[in-house]
């Protein structure tokens, strides 16, 4: 359930904090006071789109935080999304800035999609126009499946897996669309590619080694000139640096006996002589090897052209050429065994289709069985909501193709008057009637769902009098097992409140602000009087309000 709502700098709200309770939480106030802003703030926290003008005039950003209390079972469900409540509490916060927003759960940033998934486990929000969804058949099956969740959840899971297998086999079968002429042409082409790659006999890193050799050959003249220059400067026939170092070493050796401090210098020069001799030897060896002939250059160039041609055709590297060889062999096997593969694909498709249809049939059977119970429950709920005589039926049709949700289509039909034929909701129900039908459906689902909190934003649209009283009793009944948060303009519903909040719009310091506070017993009677009698509250109106609240309290006690 929602335990706390904190809102700062959104629309006309400067800063408010609301502590909701168990049972029926009622929010009332004058038209335009900002009642919908309160519930709109909850929607924002739960990931709904934020409009550009939602940020108020009290800062550069807006903030809304909603804190939920969750039990251990709900905590286990949340853990499947890597969300872990702290001390059985979960706080969703959203900071809204110009052009962007940040959503966090218990202080850790999360995506919008994650928030929407987990809040579906925690809360069911019915907006002002949500009853219009009853006009669309697509929602009828969704409501039925929620009602029958315990009976059909396992088979729906199996159905999704079966549909995935079916689509995979269907896509595989769709690959078998070529003619015999095209098959033979593909075999010929693939065999050519395979022969070409295998004939190349590619070695690991061969292209890198050949490119290095090619650069050396291509620049061999320049290399030779520079090496000759180095060799002549180090050791020519008239003057060899190595000989001079050797003579210097002999001279130094002769005088070390006179001064032992010269020994380290002698050792250093000896090391230099050794390094010089090694260098001179390696230089001569390199000079002997660098003499490339035209035949080596031509062979290297042709081999590189061959490898680069294959790389250009097959992905740009020798590794991709090798992968292309494997792929081509697999395709060749596929086309050579085309008829056998086609038969296997057809068998897999037919088997998967049969499995899918079998699960669709089983799901449809369970749905139709649950639909009978739902029909009875909704009929009873609608009678409780002051529909004097009502017939309700769920009619099934079958789609042309199965999906991962089966092959059922469901449509709700209703008759609201004696002797009247059953007709689709869209052709018979008014706005007020749809609103009551939705409330009846929600009350039935509330007995099946494990969602703790239900929010109703003006569910009472288009109703009054005796019907309003019946709706209030139904709301109070739902609130026995669920937390209900409801915005209403009807005193009959407001009188059933376990906790009553008043939302007001006030002008302070030339600025309009929306405020909210929890009403005490006396304030509740005053607010009910306003709702009953408008701006002028006299003794009679006040006494009526007091009596309405007393009767509401008595009704709630009787329904325990």
C-alpha positions as CSV (number, residue, x, y, z in Angstrom):
1,X,0.0,0.0,0.0
2,X,1.0,3.6,-0.4
3,X,2.1,5.0,3.0
4,X,3.4,8.4,1.9
5,X,3.3,10.9,-0.9
6,X,5.6,13.9,-1.1
7,X,5.3,16.5,-3.8
8,X,7.4,19.6,-4.3
9,X,7.1,22.3,-7.0
10,X,4.7,20.7,-9.3
11,X,2.0,22.8,-11.0
12,X,0.3,24.9,-8.1
13,X,1.9,22.8,-5.4
14,X,4.7,24.4,-3.4
15,X,5.3,21.5,-1.1
16,X,2.9,18.9,0.4
17,X,3.2,15.6,2.2
18,X,0.3,13.1,2.6
19,X,0.3,10.0,4.8
20,X,-2.3,7.6,3.5
21,X,-3.9,5.0,5.7
22,X,-5.5,1.6,5.2
23,X,-9.0,1.4,3.9
24,X,-10.8,4.1,2.0
25,X,-8.9,7.4,1.5
26,X,-11.1,10.1,0.2
27,X,-9.9,13.4,-1.5
28,X,-12.4,16.2,-2.0
29,X,-12.3,19.8,-2.7
30,X,-13.8,22.6,-4.9
31,X,-13.6,22.3,-8.7
32,X,-10.2,23.5,-9.8
33,X,-8.6,23.1,-6.3
34,X,-6.1,20.7,-7.7
35,X,-7.5,17.3,-6.8
36,X,-6.3,15.7,-10.0
37,X,-2.8,17.1,-9.5
38,X,-2.4,15.0,-6.4
39,X,-3.1,11.7,-8.3
40,X,-1.3,13.1,-11.3
41,X,1.8,13.3,-9.2
42,X,1.5,9.6,-8.3
43,X,1.2,8.9,-12.0
44,X,4.4,10.9,-12.7
45,X,6.3,8.9,-10.1
46,X,5.1,5.7,-11.8
47,X,6.6,6.8,-15.1
48,X,3.8,8.7,-16.9
49,X,4.8,11.4,-19.4
50,X,5.6,14.8,-17.9
51,X,4.4,17.8,-19.8
52,X,6.6,20.9,-20.2
53,X,4.5,23.1,-17.9
54,X,4.3,20.7,-14.9
55,X,7.2,22.3,-13.1
56,X,5.9,25.0,-10.7
57,X,7.2,28.5,-9.9
58,X,9.2,27.6,-6.8
59,X,12.4,26.3,-8.3
60,X,13.9,24.9,-11.5
61,X,12.8,21.3,-10.9
62,X,9.9,19.4,-9.5
63,X,10.0,16.3,-7.3
64,X,7.5,13.6,-6.4
65,X,8.2,10.6,-4.1
66,X,5.8,7.7,-3.4
67,X,6.6,5.3,-0.6
68,X,5.0,1.8,-0.6
69,X,4.8,-0.7,2.2
70,X,5.2,-4.3,0.8
71,X,4.8,-7.7,2.4
72,X,7.3,-10.6,2.0
73,X,5.4,-12.2,-0.9
74,X,5.4,-8.9,-2.9
75,X,9.1,-8.4,-2.0
76,X,9.8,-11.8,-3.7
77,X,8.0,-10.7,-6.8
78,X,10.0,-7.5,-6.9
79,X,13.2,-9.4,-6.6
80,X,12.7,-10.9,-10.0
81,X,13.3,-7.4,-11.3
82,X,16.4,-6.9,-9.1
83,X,14.4,-4.5,-6.9
84,X,14.8,-5.1,-3.2
85,X,12.7,-3.2,-0.6
86,X,14.4,-1.9,2.5
87,X,12.6,-2.9,5.7
88,X,9.6,-3.8,3.6
89,X,9.5,-0.3,2.1
90,X,9.9,0.9,-1.5
91,X,10.3,4.5,-2.4
92,X,10.0,5.7,-6.0
93,X,11.1,9.2,-6.7
94,X,11.2,11.3,-9.8
95,X,12.9,14.6,-10.3
96,X,11.6,16.5,-13.3
97,X,13.7,19.1,-15.0
98,X,13.4,21.1,-18.2
99,X,13.6,18.5,-21.0
100,X,14.5,15.5,-18.8
101,X,13.8,13.6,-15.6
102,X,15.4,11.1,-13.3
103,X,13.6,8.2,-11.7
104,X,15.1,6.3,-8.7
105,X,13.9,3.4,-6.6
106,X,15.3,3.4,-3.0
107,X,18.0,5.9,-4.2
108,X,19.2,3.9,-7.3
109,X,18.5,5.3,-10.8
110,X,16.2,3.0,-12.9
111,X,14.6,3.2,-16.3
112,X,11.0,4.1,-17.0
113,X,10.2,0.5,-18.2
114,X,11.4,-1.0,-14.9
115,X,9.2,1.3,-12.9
116,X,6.1,0.5,-15.0
117,X,6.7,-3.2,-14.6
118,X,7.0,-3.2,-10.8
119,X,4.2,-0.7,-10.2
120,X,1.9,-3.0,-12.1
121,X,2.4,-5.4,-9.1
122,X,1.6,-2.7,-6.5
123,X,-1.1,-0.4,-7.8
124,X,-4.2,-0.2,-10.1
125,X,-5.1,3.3,-11.2
126,X,-8.5,4.1,-12.7
127,X,-8.4,7.5,-14.4
128,X,-11.3,9.7,-15.2
129,X,-11.7,8.3,-18.7
130,X,-10.5,4.7,-18.2
131,X,-14.0,3.3,-18.3
132,X,-14.0,4.2,-22.0
133,X,-11.6,1.2,-22.4
134,X,-14.6,-1.0,-21.9
135,X,-15.7,0.0,-25.4
136,X,-12.8,-1.9,-27.0
137,X,-12.9,-5.7,-27.2
138,X,-9.2,-5.9,-26.8
139,X,-9.5,-5.0,-23.1
140,X,-12.3,-7.5,-22.5
141,X,-10.0,-10.5,-22.8
142,X,-7.3,-8.8,-20.6
143,X,-9.9,-8.4,-17.8
144,X,-11.0,-12.0,-18.1
145,X,-7.4,-13.2,-18.0
146,X,-6.8,-11.1,-14.8
147,X,-9.8,-12.7,-13.3
148,X,-8.7,-16.2,-14.3
149,X,-5.0,-15.6,-13.6
150,X,-4.6,-18.5,-11.1
151,X,-6.2,-21.0,-13.4
152,X,-4.5,-20.0,-16.7
153,X,-1.1,-18.6,-15.7
154,X,0.8,-21.9,-16.2
155,X,-0.8,-22.7,-19.6
156,X,-0.2,-19.1,-20.8
157,X,3.5,-19.5,-20.0
158,X,3.7,-22.7,-21.9
159,X,1.7,-21.1,-24.7
160,X,4.2,-18.3,-25.1
161,X,7.1,-20.8,-25.3
162,X,5.1,-22.9,-27.9
163,X,4.4,-19.8,-30.0
164,X,8.1,-18.9,-30.0
165,X,8.9,-22.4,-31.3
166,X,6.1,-22.2,-33.9
167,X,7.3,-18.8,-35.2
168,X,10.9,-20.1,-35.4
169,X,9.8,-23.2,-37.5
170,X,7.5,-21.0,-39.6
171,X,10.4,-18.7,-40.4
172,X,12.6,-21.7,-41.2
173,X,10.0,-23.1,-43.5
174,X,9.7,-19.8,-45.3
175,X,13.4,-20.1,-46.4
176,X,12.4,-23.0,-48.7
177,X,11.1,-20.9,-51.6
178,X,13.6,-21.4,-54.4
179,X,13.2,-23.2,-57.6
180,X,15.3,-26.2,-58.7
181,X,17.2,-24.0,-61.2
182,X,18.1,-21.5,-58.5
183,X,19.1,-24.3,-56.1
184,X,21.6,-25.7,-58.7
185,X,22.9,-22.2,-59.4
186,X,23.5,-21.6,-55.7
187,X,25.3,-24.9,-55.4
188,X,27.6,-24.0,-58.3
189,X,28.4,-20.6,-56.8
190,X,29.0,-21.9,-53.3
191,X,31.3,-24.7,-54.6
192,X,33.3,-22.1,-56.5
193,X,33.7,-19.9,-53.4
194,X,34.7,-22.9,-51.3
195,X,37.3,-24.1,-53.9
196,X,38.7,-20.6,-54.2
197,X,39.3,-20.2,-50.5
198,X,40.6,-23.7,-49.9
199,X,43.0,-23.4,-52.9
200,X,44.4,-20.3,-51.3
201,X,45.6,-22.4,-48.3
202,X,45.6,-19.4,-46.0
203,X,48.0,-19.4,-43.0
204,X,47.4,-17.6,-39.7
205,X,48.6,-13.9,-39.9
206,X,50.0,-14.6,-43.4
207,X,48.8,-11.3,-44.7
208,X,50.5,-9.3,-41.9
209,X,53.9,-11.1,-42.5
210,X,53.7,-10.6,-46.3
211,X,52.8,-7.0,-46.1
212,X,55.9,-6.4,-43.9
213,X,58.0,-8.3,-46.4
214,X,56.5,-6.4,-49.3
215,X,57.3,-3.0,-47.7
216,X,60.9,-4.1,-47.2
217,X,61.3,-5.3,-50.8
218,X,59.6,-2.1,-52.1
219,X,62.0,0.1,-50.1
220,X,65.1,-2.2,-50.5
221,X,67.0,0.4,-52.6
222,X,66.6,3.1,-50.0
223,X,67.4,0.6,-47.2
224,X,70.6,-0.5,-49.0
225,X,71.8,3.0,-49.5
226,X,71.4,3.9,-45.9
227,X,73.0,0.7,-44.7
228,X,76.0,1.3,-47.0
229,X,76.4,4.8,-45.6
230,X,76.3,3.4,-42.0
231,X,78.8,0.7,-42.8
232,X,81.3,3.0,-44.4
233,X,81.1,5.5,-41.5
234,X,81.7,2.8,-39.0
235,X,84.3,0.7,-40.7
236,X,85.8,1.2,-44.1
237,X,89.1,0.0,-45.5
238,X,91.1,3.1,-44.3
239,X,89.4,3.7,-40.9
240,X,87.5,1.2,-38.8
241,X,85.9,2.4,-35.6
242,X,86.2,-1.1,-34.2
243,X,90.0,-1.1,-34.6
244,X,90.3,2.3,-32.9
245,X,88.2,1.1,-30.0
246,X,90.5,-2.0,-29.7
247,X,93.6,0.2,-29.7
248,X,92.1,2.5,-27.1
249,X,91.2,-0.5,-24.9
250,X,94.9,-1.8,-25.1
251,X,96.2,1.6,-24.1
252,X,93.7,1.8,-21.2
253,X,94.7,-1.7,-20.1
254,X,98.4,-0.7,-19.9
255,X,97.7,2.2,-17.4
256,X,95.2,0.6,-15.1
257,X,98.1,-0.8,-13.0
258,X,99.0,2.8,-12.1
259,X,95.6,3.8,-11.0
260,X,92.8,1.3,-10.0
261,X,90.2,4.1,-10.6
262,X,90.7,3.5,-14.3
263,X,89.4,-0.1,-14.0
264,X,85.7,0.8,-14.3
265,X,86.4,2.9,-17.4
266,X,88.2,0.0,-18.9
267,X,85.2,-2.3,-18.2
268,X,82.9,0.2,-19.8
269,X,85.0,0.5,-22.9
270,X,85.3,-3.3,-23.1
271,X,81.4,-3.5,-23.1
272,X,81.3,-0.9,-25.9
273,X,83.7,-3.0,-27.9
274,X,81.6,-6.1,-27.5
275,X,78.4,-4.2,-28.4
276,X,80.1,-2.6,-31.5
277,X,81.4,-6.0,-32.7
278,X,77.9,-7.5,-32.2
279,X,76.3,-4.6,-34.1
280,X,78.9,-4.8,-36.9
281,X,78.3,-8.6,-37.3
282,X,74.5,-8.2,-37.4
283,X,74.7,-5.3,-39.8
284,X,76.8,-7.4,-42.3
285,X,74.3,-10.3,-41.9
286,X,71.4,-8.0,-42.7
287,X,73.3,-6.7,-45.8
288,X,73.7,-10.2,-47.0
289,X,70.0,-11.0,-46.6
290,X,68.6,-7.8,-48.1
291,X,69.5,-8.6,-51.6
292,X,65.9,-9.3,-53.0
293,X,65.5,-10.4,-56.6
294,X,62.5,-9.6,-58.9
295,X,61.2,-13.1,-58.6
296,X,60.7,-12.8,-54.8
297,X,59.0,-9.4,-55.2
298,X,56.7,-10.8,-57.9
299,X,55.7,-13.8,-55.9
300,X,55.0,-11.7,-52.8
301,X,53.0,-9.2,-54.7
302,X,50.8,-11.8,-56.3
303,X,50.2,-13.6,-53.0
304,X,49.1,-10.4,-51.4
305,X,46.8,-9.6,-54.3
306,X,45.2,-13.0,-53.9
307,X,44.7,-12.6,-50.1
308,X,43.5,-9.0,-50.3
309,X,41.0,-10.1,-53.0
310,X,39.6,-12.7,-50.8
311,X,39.5,-10.3,-47.8
312,X,37.6,-7.7,-50.0
313,X,35.0,-10.4,-50.9
314,X,34.5,-11.8,-47.4
315,X,34.5,-9.2,-44.7
316,X,37.9,-7.5,-44.7
317,X,40.1,-10.0,-42.8
318,X,41.6,-13.5,-43.1
319,X,39.5,-14.5,-40.0
320,X,36.3,-13.4,-41.9
321,X,37.4,-15.3,-45.0
322,X,37.8,-18.5,-42.8
323,X,34.3,-17.9,-41.4
324,X,32.9,-17.4,-44.9
325,X,34.3,-20.8,-45.8
326,X,32.5,-22.4,-42.9
327,X,29.2,-20.6,-43.8
328,X,29.5,-21.5,-47.4
329,X,30.0,-25.2,-46.6
330,X,26.9,-25.1,-44.4
331,X,24.9,-23.5,-47.1
332,X,26.2,-26.0,-49.7
333,X,25.1,-28.9,-47.5
334,X,21.7,-27.2,-47.0
335,X,21.2,-26.9,-50.8
336,X,22.5,-30.4,-51.5
337,X,20.1,-31.9,-49.0
338,X,17.3,-29.4,-49.8
339,X,14.5,-31.9,-50.2
340,X,15.4,-33.7,-47.0
341,X,15.7,-30.4,-45.1
342,X,12.4,-29.2,-46.5
343,X,10.7,-32.3,-45.2
344,X,12.3,-31.8,-41.8
345,X,11.2,-28.1,-41.7
346,X,7.6,-29.1,-42.7
347,X,7.5,-31.8,-40.0
348,X,8.8,-29.3,-37.4
349,X,6.3,-26.7,-38.5
350,X,3.4,-29.1,-38.3
351,X,4.4,-30.5,-35.0
352,X,4.9,-27.0,-33.5
353,X,1.6,-25.9,-35.0
354,X,-0.3,-28.9,-33.5
355,X,1.3,-28.2,-30.1
356,X,0.4,-24.5,-30.3
357,X,-3.2,-25.2,-31.3
358,X,-3.6,-27.9,-28.5
359,X,-2.5,-25.3,-25.9
360,X,-4.8,-22.7,-27.5
361,X,-7.7,-25.1,-27.2
362,X,-6.9,-25.8,-23.5
363,X,-6.5,-22.1,-22.8
364,X,-9.8,-21.3,-24.5
365,X,-11.6,-24.0,-22.5
366,X,-10.3,-22.6,-19.2
367,X,-11.2,-19.1,-20.3
368,X,-14.7,-20.1,-21.1
369,X,-15.1,-21.9,-17.8
370,X,-13.9,-18.9,-15.9
371,X,-16.0,-16.6,-18.0
372,X,-19.2,-18.2,-16.6
373,X,-18.0,-17.4,-13.1
374,X,-17.1,-13.9,-14.1
375,X,-20.5,-13.4,-15.7
376,X,-22.2,-14.3,-12.4
377,X,-19.8,-12.2,-10.3
378,X,-20.2,-9.1,-12.5
379,X,-24.0,-9.5,-12.7
380,X,-24.1,-9.6,-8.9
381,X,-21.8,-6.6,-8.6
382,X,-23.9,-4.6,-11.1
383,X,-27.1,-5.4,-9.2
384,X,-25.3,-4.1,-6.1
385,X,-24.6,-0.9,-8.0
386,X,-28.3,-0.1,-8.6
387,X,-28.8,-1.8,-12.0
388,X,-32.3,-3.1,-11.3
389,X,-32.3,-5.8,-13.9
390,X,-29.2,-6.7,-15.8
391,X,-27.9,-9.5,-17.9
392,X,-24.2,-9.9,-18.6
393,X,-22.6,-12.3,-21.0
394,X,-19.1,-12.9,-22.4
395,X,-19.1,-14.0,-26.0
396,X,-16.1,-15.7,-27.7
397,X,-14.9,-15.8,-31.3
398,X,-11.8,-17.3,-32.7
399,X,-9.1,-15.4,-34.6
400,X,-7.8,-16.5,-38.0
401,X,-4.3,-17.1,-36.7
402,X,-3.1,-18.1,-33.2
403,X,-0.8,-15.8,-31.3
404,X,1.2,-16.1,-28.1
405,X,-2.1,-15.2,-26.3
406,X,-4.1,-18.0,-27.9
407,X,-6.8,-17.6,-30.5
408,X,-9.6,-16.2,-28.4
409,X,-11.4,-12.9,-28.8
410,X,-13.9,-11.9,-26.1
411,X,-16.6,-9.3,-26.1
412,X,-18.8,-8.2,-23.2
413,X,-22.5,-8.0,-23.9
414,X,-25.1,-6.5,-21.6
415,X,-28.8,-5.9,-21.2
416,X,-29.8,-3.2,-18.8
417,X,-33.6,-3.4,-19.1
418,X,-36.2,-6.2,-19.0
419,X,-36.9,-7.7,-22.5
420,X,-33.9,-6.0,-24.0
421,X,-31.6,-8.1,-26.1
422,X,-27.9,-8.5,-25.2
423,X,-25.8,-5.9,-27.0
424,X,-22.2,-4.8,-27.0
425,X,-21.3,-2.3,-24.3
426,X,-20.4,0.3,-26.9
427,X,-24.0,0.2,-28.3
428,X,-26.0,0.3,-25.0
429,X,-24.2,2.0,-22.1
430,X,-23.9,5.7,-21.3
431,X,-20.9,7.3,-19.7
432,X,-22.3,7.0,-16.2
433,X,-23.4,3.4,-16.8
434,X,-19.9,2.5,-18.2
435,X,-18.4,4.1,-15.1
436,X,-20.5,1.8,-12.8
437,X,-19.8,-1.2,-14.9
438,X,-16.1,-0.5,-14.6
439,X,-16.4,-0.2,-10.9
440,X,-18.3,-3.5,-10.8
441,X,-15.6,-5.1,-12.8
442,X,-12.9,-3.6,-10.6
443,X,-14.6,-4.8,-7.5
444,X,-14.8,-8.3,-8.8
445,X,-11.1,-8.2,-9.9
446,X,-10.1,-6.8,-6.5
447,X,-11.2,-10.1,-5.0
448,X,-8.9,-12.0,-7.3
449,X,-5.9,-9.7,-7.7
450,X,-3.2,-9.4,-5.1
451,X,-2.7,-5.7,-5.9
452,X,-2.8,-3.8,-2.6
453,X,-3.8,-0.3,-3.7
454,X,-6.6,0.8,-6.1
455,X,-6.9,4.5,-7.1
456,X,-10.1,5.9,-8.5
457,X,-10.1,9.4,-10.1
458,X,-13.8,10.5,-10.1
459,X,-15.3,7.0,-10.7
460,X,-18.6,8.7,-9.8
461,X,-19.0,10.6,-13.1
462,X,-22.6,10.8,-14.2
463,X,-24.3,9.3,-11.2
464,X,-26.3,10.6,-8.3
465,X,-29.0,9.8,-5.7
466,X,-29.6,6.1,-4.9
467,X,-27.0,5.0,-7.4
468,X,-24.4,7.2,-5.7
469,X,-25.3,5.5,-2.4
470,X,-24.8,2.1,-4.0
471,X,-21.5,3.1,-5.5
472,X,-20.3,4.4,-2.1
473,X,-21.2,1.1,-0.4
474,X,-19.3,-0.8,-3.1
475,X,-16.2,1.4,-2.6
476,X,-16.3,0.8,1.1
477,X,-16.6,-3.0,0.5
478,X,-13.5,-3.0,-1.7
479,X,-11.7,-1.0,0.9
480,X,-12.2,-3.8,3.4
481,X,-9.5,-5.8,1.7
482,X,-7.6,-3.2,-0.3
483,X,-6.3,0.3,0.2
484,X,-8.4,2.6,-1.9
485,X,-7.6,6.2,-2.8
486,X,-10.5,8.0,-4.4
487,X,-11.2,11.5,-5.7
488,X,-14.9,12.3,-5.5
489,X,-17.4,15.1,-5.7
490,X,-20.3,13.1,-4.2
491,X,-21.0,13.3,-0.4
492,X,-22.4,9.8,-0.4
493,X,-19.0,8.4,-1.3
494,X,-17.0,10.9,0.8
495,X,-19.1,9.9,3.9
496,X,-17.7,6.4,3.7
497,X,-14.1,7.6,4.1
498,X,-11.8,6.0,6.7
499,X,-9.5,8.9,6.1
500,X,-10.6,12.2,4.5
501,X,-8.4,14.8,2.9
502,X,-9.4,18.3,1.8
503,X,-7.7,19.9,-1.2
504,X,-7.8,23.6,-1.4
505,X,-6.5,26.4,-3.6
506,X,-5.4,29.5,-1.7
507,X,-3.7,32.8,-2.6
508,X,-0.7,33.6,-0.4
509,X,1.7,36.4,-1.1
510,X,0.0,37.0,-4.5
511,X,0.7,33.4,-5.4
512,X,-1.9,30.6,-5.9
513,X,-1.0,27.4,-4.1
514,X,-2.7,24.0,-3.8
515,X,-2.7,22.6,-0.2
516,X,-4.0,19.5,1.4
517,X,-4.7,18.4,4.9
518,X,-6.3,15.5,6.8
519,X,-9.7,16.4,8.3
520,X,-10.7,15.7,11.8
521,X,-14.2,14.5,12.7
522,X,-15.7,18.0,12.9
523,X,-14.0,19.1,9.7
524,X,-15.4,16.1,7.9
525,X,-19.0,17.1,8.7
526,X,-18.2,20.7,7.5
527,X,-16.8,19.3,4.2
528,X,-19.8,17.0,3.7
529,X,-22.0,20.0,4.4
530,X,-20.3,21.9,1.7
531,X,-20.7,19.0,-0.7
532,X,-24.4,18.8,0.1
533,X,-25.3,22.4,0.3
534,X,-22.8,24.4,-1.7
535,X,-21.4,27.6,-0.4
536,X,-24.2,28.3,2.1
537,X,-24.1,25.9,5.0
538,X,-27.1,26.2,7.4
539,X,-28.2,24.1,10.3
540,X,-30.3,21.8,8.2
541,X,-27.5,21.0,5.8
542,X,-25.1,20.5,8.7
543,X,-27.5,18.1,10.4
544,X,-28.0,16.2,7.1
545,X,-24.2,15.8,6.7
546,X,-23.9,14.6,10.3
547,X,-26.6,12.0,9.8
548,X,-25.1,10.9,6.5
549,X,-21.7,10.3,8.2
550,X,-23.4,8.4,11.0
551,X,-25.3,6.2,8.6
552,X,-22.1,5.6,6.6
553,X,-20.3,4.5,9.8
554,X,-23.2,2.1,10.6
555,X,-23.1,0.6,7.2
556,X,-19.4,0.0,7.4
557,X,-19.8,-1.8,10.7
558,X,-22.6,-4.0,9.3
559,X,-20.4,-5.0,6.3
560,X,-17.5,-6.2,8.5
